[in-house]
C-alpha cells in the first residue's frame, strides 16, 4: 500500500499544480465564446466587408483563438487526466507498480475520449453556425472519422490495460472463494465429527 500512497501524493501535486492554469484558460475561452459568438457575432449580422459578413469573420477569429488556447493547455489537460487516473488507481485493490500504471492509463484514455467528444461537439456547432456548405460538412465528416478511429484505438488500449488487472482480481477472488469454501467445509466436517463423537459417548453411557 506504500506504492498507492505515493501515487496518490504525486497525483495530488500534479492536479493542484495544473488546475489553476487550466481554469484560467477555460475562463478566457468562455469569455471569447461569450463576447465573440453570443454578443459581437449577432451584431455583425447584415454588415458586409468585401462581400463577407462581419459575423462570419468574428466567428472564425473566435474559433482560431479558441483552438490556439486549447493547444496551449494540452499539457495541463494531460497532467490533470493523469492525476485523476492516479487517484482512481491509488484507491484500487492492486498494489503493484505495473498494475497501478495500467489502471491509471485506462482511466486516462477514457477521459481523453470524453474530452475530445465534447470539443468536437462544441466546434461542430460553431462551424455549422458560420457555414453549412458542402466543404464544411466534408471537413467535419473527415475529422469525425479520424476521431472515431482514434477513439476505438484508445478504448482498445484502455480495455487491454484494465483487462490484465481485472484478470488478476478475478484470480484473487477465486482463490479467496476457494479458501473460504475449504474453511467452511472443514468447519462443517469438524462439527459433524464432534456430533458423532458426542452421540457415541451418549450411547456408551446408556
N, C-alpha and C positions, 0 to 999 in steps of 0.2 A: 504493500500500500504506500510505501515511501515514494515510488515512482508516480503514483496517482497524485499525491500531494504536490510533488514537484511540478508535474504537468499543470495542475490546477493553478499553482502560483505563477508559472510562466504565462499561462493563458490570461490571467487577470492583468498582469503587467502589460501584455500585448494589447489587450482590449482597451484598457484605460489610456494607453499611450496613443492609440489611433482614433478613438471615439471623438475627441474634441474637434480634430481637423475634419473628420468626416461630417460631423454635424454642421460645422461652419460652411463647408462646400454645399451640402444639401440645402441649407437655408438660402445660399446665394442662387442655387439652381431654381429653387422655388420662387425666389424674388424675380428672376429673369422670366420664368414662365408667367408669373402673375402680371408683370408690367408689360412684357412684350406681346404675350398671346392674349391675355384677357383684357388689357386696357388699350395699349397702343395699336394692337392688331385691328380691332374693330374701328378705331379712329382713322386708320389708313384705308378703310374700305371706300372705294369710289374715287380715291386720289391716285392718279397715274403719273409715273416718272418714266419717260421714254417708252411709253406703252406698257409698262409693268406696274401692276397695282402696288401701292406702298405697303399694304397689309401683307402681301406675299413676301416682299423684301424683308420686312420686320420679322416675320415668322422664320424665314430661312436664317437670318442673322442669329435669332434666338436658338434655333436648332444647332447651328455650328458652335455657338458659345457653350451650350449645354454639353455637347459632345466633347469639347476641349476640357471642360471641368470634370467630366466623368473620367477622361483619360488621366487627369491629374490625381484622381483619388483611387485609382486602381489598386495601388499599394495598400492604402488604408482598408479598402474593401477586402482584399486578400487577407490582411492581418486580422481583421475582425472576424471573418468567417473561420479562419484558422483557430482563433481564440474560442469561438463558440463550439467548434468541433472538439477543442481541448477540454472545455467544461464538461461536455457530454461524455467524452471518453474517460475523463478522470472519475466520473461517477458510475462507471460501468463496473462489472464484476471482475474484469480481467486486470492483471497487474504486470503483464509482460510488456516491455517497451514496444515490441513489434505489434502486439495486439492493440495497444493504445493508439499507435500510429495508424493502424488500419481503420479503427473506428473514427478517428479524427479526420482522416482523408475521406471516408464515406460520407460523413456529415457535411464536410466542406463542399464536396461535389454536389450534393443535393441542394445546398444553399446557393451555389453558383447557378444551378438550373432555375431556381426561383427568381433570383435577381435578374438574370438575362431575360426571362419571360416577362417580367414587369417592365424592364427597359424597352423591350421590343413593342409591347402594347402601348407604352407611352409615346414612343417615336412614331409608331404607325398612325396613331390618332393625329399627331402634329403634322406629319407629312401629307396625309389624306385631307387635312383641313386646308392645306395650301394648294395641293394639286391631286386630282383624281384621274390623271391621264394614264394611258396605257404604259408609258415609260415608268411612272411611279409605281404602278401595280406590278410591273415586271421586276423592278428593283426590289420591292418589298417581298415578292414571291421568292426570288433567288436568295435573299437574306434569310427568309424564313426556312427555306430548305437547308441552308448551311447550318443554321441554328439547330434545326431538328437533328441533323447528323451528329453535331457536336454534343447535343443533349443525350442522344442514345449512347454515344461513346462514354460520356461521363457517368450515366446511370449504370452502364455495364461495369465500369471500374468500381463504382460505389458498391454495386452488388457483389463483385468479387472480393473487395476488401472486407465487406461485412460478413460474407458467407463463411470465411475462414474462422472468424470469431464465433459466429453462430454455431458452426460445427463443433468447435471446442466446447462451447457452453452446453450443447446437446450431449456430448460425451460425458461431461461432468455431471449433468443432470441424470443421465442414465446410470452412471456409477453410483451416484448418491441414492437413487431409487433402488438399485440392486442391493446396496449396503443396508438400507432401511428394511427391505424385504427379507434379507437374510436375518437381520436382527429380530424382526417380528416373528419370523419362522422359528428361530431359536428360542425366543421367549415363549411362544405357544408350546413348543416341544417340552420346554422345562416345566411349564405349568401342568402339562399333561402328565409328565413323569411324576411330578410331586403328587398329583391327584391319585395316580395309580398306586404309588408307594403308600399313601395315606389309607387308601382303600384296602390294600393288602394287610396293613397293620391292624386295621379295624377287624378284618376277617379273622386274623390270628387271635385277637383278643376274645372274639366270640367263640 
